[in-house]
Structures are given as C-alpha cells and as structure tokens.
Amino acid sequence: MTLIENSKEKVLEFVQSEYDGYTDITYIGEWESYDCYEIKTDEDTDGVGAFALVNEDGVRLADSDEDYEIVHFFSIP
C-alpha cells in the first residue's frame, strides 16, 4: 500500500467519523505542504469543508479561505 493510499484510508475514516454526508475522497495533489483530498458529499450536504488536508500533524478540514485557494490552485471548476 502506498503512502497516499494509506493516508486516504485515514482521511476517509476521519471525515466519515466526524461529519455526516461525506461519502468518499479523492487525492488531488500537494498544496502548501499538505496532501490535499477533495471530499465527495451526498446531496443533503451543503459542501462546507470540501477539502481535507493531511500533514505530519494529522488530518483537518480546510477552512473557507483555504477552500477558495485550493479551488484556484488546482483549477477546479
């Protein structure tokens, strides 16, 4: 299992245990020395915290300013 696959499992477990409506994650790349994952939601979720960030300190959701920067950095439509 690669580091990214291992991280993905940990991130998905964190996201699903802490927040309702998040169904899957996709690794999109490195941003500001974080591994960045786009969070997929079910239809009832408003989309707040659309990205999970992972570094040596752990896993957290991006705040709204970071969400904006990530969308532009990766040119996400």
LUMBA-651675 format. One record per residue (C-alpha): residue number from 0; x, y, z. Coordinates in steps of 0.1 Angstrom, whole numbers, plus 5000, padded with zeros to 4 digits. Example, Ala and Ser with C-alpha at 12.3 -4.5 7.8 and 13.67 -1.06 7.14 Angstrom:
# residues 2
+-----+------+------+------+
:  nr :   c1 :   c2 :   c3 :
+-----+------+------+------+
:   0 : 5123 : 4955 : 5078 :
:   1 : 5137 : 4989 : 5071 :
+-----+------+------+------+
//
This chain:
# residues 77
+-----+------+------+------+
:  nr :   c1 :   c2 :   c3 :
+-----+------+------+------+
:   0 : 5000 : 5000 : 5000 :
:   1 : 5014 : 5034 : 4990 :
:   2 : 5017 : 5063 : 5014 :
:   3 : 4988 : 5081 : 4996 :
:   4 : 4966 : 5051 : 4998 :
:   5 : 4974 : 5047 : 5035 :
:   6 : 4966 : 5084 : 5040 :
:   7 : 4934 : 5081 : 5020 :
:   8 : 4921 : 5054 : 5044 :
:   9 : 4929 : 5075 : 5074 :
:  10 : 4914 : 5107 : 5059 :
:  11 : 4882 : 5089 : 5049 :
:  12 : 4879 : 5073 : 5083 :
:  13 : 4884 : 5108 : 5100 :
:  14 : 4859 : 5125 : 5076 :
:  15 : 4832 : 5099 : 5079 :
:  16 : 4835 : 5096 : 5117 :
:  17 : 4834 : 5134 : 5123 :
:  18 : 4809 : 5146 : 5097 :
:  19 : 4776 : 5134 : 5082 :
:  20 : 4771 : 5132 : 5045 :
:  21 : 4807 : 5128 : 5033 :
:  22 : 4808 : 5096 : 5011 :
:  23 : 4843 : 5095 : 4995 :
:  24 : 4875 : 5114 : 4990 :
:  25 : 4899 : 5118 : 4960 :
:  26 : 4936 : 5127 : 4963 :
:  27 : 4941 : 5158 : 4941 :
:  28 : 4977 : 5167 : 4949 :
:  29 : 5001 : 5186 : 4972 :
:  30 : 4991 : 5221 : 4983 :
:  31 : 5011 : 5242 : 5008 :
:  32 : 5030 : 5211 : 5021 :
:  33 : 4997 : 5193 : 5027 :
:  34 : 4984 : 5162 : 5008 :
:  35 : 4950 : 5175 : 4996 :
:  36 : 4919 : 5154 : 4992 :
:  37 : 4886 : 5166 : 4976 :
:  38 : 4857 : 5154 : 4997 :
:  39 : 4826 : 5139 : 4980 :
:  40 : 4793 : 5145 : 4996 :
:  41 : 4758 : 5132 : 4994 :
:  42 : 4731 : 5155 : 4981 :
:  43 : 4720 : 5167 : 5015 :
:  44 : 4753 : 5182 : 5025 :
:  45 : 4760 : 5219 : 5018 :
:  46 : 4796 : 5214 : 5008 :
:  47 : 4813 : 5233 : 5036 :
:  48 : 4848 : 5219 : 5041 :
:  49 : 4852 : 5205 : 5006 :
:  50 : 4888 : 5196 : 5011 :
:  51 : 4907 : 5175 : 5037 :
:  52 : 4944 : 5184 : 5044 :
:  53 : 4970 : 5160 : 5057 :
:  54 : 5005 : 5166 : 5070 :
:  55 : 5027 : 5152 : 5098 :
:  56 : 5004 : 5168 : 5124 :
:  57 : 4973 : 5149 : 5113 :
:  58 : 4941 : 5154 : 5093 :
:  59 : 4919 : 5185 : 5092 :
:  60 : 4893 : 5201 : 5070 :
:  61 : 4903 : 5232 : 5050 :
:  62 : 4887 : 5264 : 5062 :
:  63 : 4867 : 5286 : 5037 :
:  64 : 4897 : 5307 : 5027 :
:  65 : 4918 : 5276 : 5020 :
:  66 : 4889 : 5261 : 5001 :
:  67 : 4889 : 5291 : 4978 :
:  68 : 4927 : 5290 : 4973 :
:  69 : 4927 : 5252 : 4966 :
:  70 : 4899 : 5255 : 4940 :
:  71 : 4920 : 5281 : 4922 :
:  72 : 4953 : 5264 : 4927 :
:  73 : 4940 : 5231 : 4911 :
:  74 : 4917 : 5249 : 4886 :
:  75 : 4887 : 5230 : 4899 :
:  76 : 4855 : 5241 : 4881 :
+-----+------+------+------+
//
